[in-house]
């Protein structure tokens, strides 16, 4: 009997995954543990391994679809096996009725095959608010308000044919015409040149918006989904649900730069020459947090949880967007071990092997834009954390020594904190202590 491979639950907070690439095709033979596709969660890109062996009889979701965890994504079985009894109504082309039968489900990490009963249902024309990407694109191209459509897809989902029904004033369009319209942003005429007025691809014309304005064909539409969608929602939620205030300061970086130079030129056998300025700053951040539990905390509305251990979130710019891996329990690590742990996290980020659970649980976050020349900025809280530190570039500032003025290097620091959880004075005291510890980084390492 055919088996179904489910979308695995990749972390406690992951509810759905975006399929970014299929590595196997229908008709391919797979074995247990073989990678069949790559998916993207709100935290990371992950390879999905087969939990059942056999021939891929049907792939249930195309690339670009967001699939809830523990939902079937692939049906496997014997070559030529009849799967008409298996419910495959998860795509736009799925029938609106399904038969009653029993299917074996292979759950990753579970050797039991569990029967799932699929009852016969008839999906009514409803607007659930859910729509397929193709339906949304077509509605946009046709200038149709998608909220007026009635969904006839699975669970009332609005699909392409529902949008086509709304364009009753138009002659039918060929599939090639619709594809051209979606791809180039062309305009569909009411009547085409085909038989019975059918609109053909040759009837689709580009939109001209004047010589001084770029045409639709010259633009690029970027869908907001996956990590970009998650970041968008989290940033808006953070600003809407917390009272954020940013304090700006700077720390004398002369000793910091001298120490970094010594470490870089040290013997490779010591394992210290890869320690960066950012490692040194974050080391000072962690050591300073030990004396300020009100900063190393979470605000939960009706209570504040202060942590003795420091789980440091490190904002990293990746090709997929902003990611914040967490190095945990770093409060007592030596500088060498601390920097080594940071590098290991960066390597897993760059190789797409970071696990979703390694991107959660931070008690304090650091984000560094100094390498891009930023002098000051306002970091956004990674709620429920009560504070986040922005590290800026290093600049020369005049300093009076005895009777003369000299120029010394200073590194900019921007601390955003939640005024609901903490007053300005303790936040300022933490920033002041951090500045002193960065200035005397060589002494801090000796403690």
N, C-alpha and C positions, 0 to 999 in steps of 0.2 A: 504494500500500500504506500502511496506517495507520502513523503514527509515535507513539512514546511520548516524552513529556517527563519528564525525570528530576528528582528532588530534587537541586538543585545542592550541591556541597561548598563551604560558606560558611566557609572558614578551615581551617587545618591541623589544628586540634584538634576540629573539629565532626564528630560521628559520626551524629547524628540531629537532625531538626528537628520541631517541633510546629506543625501547621497550625492557625492561629488564625482565618483568614477566607478564604473563596473569593470572589474578585471576578468570576469568570465562572461560568456555569452550563453544564450539558450542553445542546448545541444551539447555543451561541454560536459565532460566527466570530471567530477570533483571528489576529493577525499576529505575526511574529517580533519579539521585543522588547517585546511588550505584557505588562503586569503581569497575572498570572492569580490569584495568591493571596499572602497574607502568612503568613510562618512565623516561629517564634520559636526561636532557638538557645539554648544555655546562656548566651549573651552578649548577644544583641540581637534585635530584631525586624527582619526583612528582607523586601523585596518580591521575589517570584520572577517572572522574565520568561519568556515563552514562547520556546522554542528551535526551534519548528516552527510552521508556519502551517496553517490549516484549520479544520474544525468540530470542536468538542469532542464526541467520541462517548461518552466515559465518564470520569468523575472517580473515581479508584480509592480515595481515602481521604477520609473525612469530616472536618469540623472537630473538633479535639480529639485527633486521632491523631498519634502520634509516628512519623515515617517515617525510616528509615535513609537517609543520603545516597546518591546515585546509584541510587536505586530509582525505578521509574516511578510517576508520580502522576496523569498524564493521558494519554488516548489521543486523538489527533486524526487526521482524515482527510477524505475526501469525504462530503458529505451522504448519509445512508442507506447508507454503506459497511458491509459485513458484517465484524464484528470477532469472530465466534465462534471464529476460529482463534487469537486473541490471548489470552495468559494474563492473566486479571484476578483471580486468586485471592489477593487481598490484604485482603479485608474479611470480616466475619463471614458474609456471605451468599454467599461464593464457593463454587463446587463443589469437592469433594475430589479430582476428577480433571481433568487438563488434557490437551490434545492436543499432538502434536508439530508445530511449525511454526517459521517464521522471521519475526522482527519487526524493523523498522527502528527503531533507537534514536537519538534526537537528543540528544547530550550538549552542555550549555551550553558555549560556547567552542570547540566542535569541529565542523567542517563535515562530517566523515565520518559516514556512516550505517553502523553496525556490526550485522551479523546476530547475533541471539541465539537459540540453540536451546533450546526449552522441551521437556523430555522428559516423557513420560507417567508419572505417578506416582500411587500410591494412598496416601493419608495414613492411617496407622494410629491407633487410639485410644491416645494417649500423653499423659502429663502432662509437658510441657516446662518448666513453671513460668511460661509466658507466658499471659496472659489478656487479653481485651478489657475496656475500661472497663464496658461494659454487663453483661458476665458478672460482673465483680467487684461491681457495684452490686446485681445480682440475688441473688448469693450472700449479700451482706450483708443484704438485705431478707428473704431466706428463712431466715437463720440457718444457712447451709450452709458447711462447711469447704471452701473452694475447692481446697485441696490434694488432696482426695479425688476430684476430677473428672478424667475422661479427656478430653483435647482432641481434637476432630474437625475443628477449623478448619485453616487453612493452617499447615503445618509443626508440627502438633500443638498449635496454640493453643487454649486453652479459650475457648469462645464461649457465647452465651446458651443454645443448645439443650442443651449439655452440663450446664449447671446445672439445666435443667428436667428432665433425665433422672433427676437425683438425688432429685427431689421426687416419688418414686413413690407416696408415701402420699397425694398430693393429686390431686384431679380436675384435668383440663386447664384452663388459664386462657386467656382471650382476650388478644389483643395489647393492647387498651385497658386490661384489668385489670392487666397487667404494667407498662404505662406509668404507671398511677396508683400502683401499688405502689412503683415506683422514684422517682416524683416526690414523693410525700407521705409515704413511709415507712409506708404502711398495712399491715395484717395480712391475709394470704391465708387464707381458711377451707379446710378439707379438702374440702368439697363446696359447690358454688355453686348458684345458682338457675337456671342455664341448662339447656339440654337435656342430659340425661345427667349432670347435676351440674356442668356446666362453670362455672367461676368467671368472673363478669362484673365489670365495673368497679364496678357498684353493690354488689357483695358485699365490696369492699375497705373495711375499717374502720380508722379512725385509732387509734393506740395511746394510751391514757390512762395517765399515769404519776403520777397523784395531783394534788391541787390545788396543792401546793407545788412541783411539779416541772414544767418546761416540757415539752410534748409534742414528739414527734419532728417533727410538722408545723411547730413553731415554731423549729426549729433549721435551720442552714445548713451543709451539708457542703462543705468546700473541698478539692478534690483537690490532692495534693502532686505537681506535675508542672512541666515547663518550668524556668524560672529558679528557682522556689522549690525544686524537687527538686534542682537542681544546687547551690544554696547550702547546702541541708541536708546533702548528701553531703560537700561540700568542708569545711564547718565541722567536721563530725564527724571527718573524716579528719585535719584540721589538729590538732585537740586530741588525737587518738589516736596520732599519729605524731611529735609534737614535744614538747620539754620547755619549756613556755612560762612565762615569768615577767614580771611587769609592774612597772616602776619609775614612781613618780609624783613630779612636781616642778612648779614654776611659774616663769614668767619675768615680770619687771617689764614692763608693757605701756604705760607712760606715753608713751615715744617712739613706740611702735607706733601708738597712738591719735592722737597729734599729727600724725604723718606721714600717716596715713590721712585725717585731716581736711583737711590741705593738698592732698593729691592730689585729693580729692573736689571741692574748691573751685577747683582749677586751671582754666586755660583749656581749653575743649574741643579747641582746635587742637593741644594737646600730646598728647591721647589718653591721659591718665593718670587721669581722674576716675572711671573704672569699676574701678580697682584696689581690691580688697577687703582686709579684714583677713586673710582666709584666704589670699589671694594672697601677702601679705607674710610670713605664717608659713611657707608652703610654700617661698617663695623662700629664707628663712633655713634651712629644712630641707635644701634642695638644696646651698646653699653650704657648709653644715656637713658634709654627707656627703663632700665632696671631701677632707676631712682624716681621714675615718674609713672606709677601704675595708672594714674588717671588718664594718661595719654595712650597707654597700651591697653585699650579697652574697646568694648562694643556697647552701643546705645540701643536698647530694645524697647524704648518708649516708656514702659513703666518700671524699668530697672536698668542699671548699668553694670556690666560684668567686667571687672578688672582682672587682667591675666598676669601671673608671675612669669610664665614662659613667654618668649617672643617668637611668634611665627611671622616672619618678614615677607610681605608681598613685594615683588619687584616688577614694576611695569616694563614690559618689553614690546618694542615695535616689531611686528612680523609681517610677512607678506599677506597673511590672512587677517591682519588687524591687531589691535591692542590685546595682549595677553598678560596675565599677572600670575606667574608661577610663585609658589610659596615655599620658602626654605624654613623648616620647622625646628623649634627648640634650639635656637642659635645663641641664646643669651650667654652661655658659658664657653662657647667655642673659641679656640685660639684664632688669630688672624689667618694663619695658614689654612686651617680646617674650614674656616668660614668662607674664604675665597674659593677653596676647592669645591665646596658645596654649591656655591653660586655657579661656577663653571659647569658643573654636572647638570644643573637645571637648564642653563643656556643651551648646552649640547642637545638635551632632549627636546627643547623647544624647536631648535633648528632642524632636527632630524624627524620631527613630527611623531616622536615616541612618548611625549609627555602624557601622563594619565590624567583624566579629568579630576580625580581626587587630589592631584598635586597642584591644582589651580584653585583650591578652596581652603578656608580656614585661617586666613591671614588675620593678625591682630593689629598690624600697622603696615602701611605701604609706602614705598619710596618710588618716585618717578623722576628720571633724570633727562632734562632737555639741554643741559649745558653743552653737550657736544655739538648741538645745532646752533650755538651762539645765543641762546635765549638768556636775557639778563634778569627777567622776573616774569612769573606767570601764576595763575591761580589753579592749582590742581583740584580736581573734583573728587570728593570723598568716595571711597569704596565702601558704601554702607554695608553692615552696621558699624564699621570701624569709626572711631571718633576723630581720627586725625590722619593726614597724609602729608608727606614731605616732598616738596619739589626742589630738585637740585639744579642750580643755574650754572652759567659759565663762570670762568675765573677772569677777573679784571684787575688792572692795576689801580690802586687808590693812594692818594697822598697821606702819609703818616708823619706826624711830628715826632722827631727823636732828638732829645736835648734841644739844641737851638737851630736845628736844620730840618727840612722837610724831605723825606725820601718816599719813593713809590714802592709799595709792596703788593703782593698778590692776595686777592680776597675772592672767596667762592660764595656765590649768592645762594640763599636758602629761603624757600617760601613754604610756610606751614599753614595748611588749611585745616580747620578744626570745626567740630559741630558745637555751636554755642548752646545747644540744648543740653549737652552732656558736660560741658566744661566752660569755665569762665575764661576771659582773656588773659588774666594774670598768670594762672598756672601754665597756660599754653605758651605765654611769653617767657616764663621761667625755664620751661623745657628748651625752647629755642635758644635762649641765652646760654644754658649749660651745654647744649650741643655745640654752639659756636666755640666755647672755651675748650671743649674736648677735641674738636677738630684742630684748633690752634695748637694744642699740646698733644697731638696724636701719638707722638713717640712715647710720651709718658703714659698715656692711656693704655697702650699695648703692654706696658710693663706691669700693670695692675692685675 
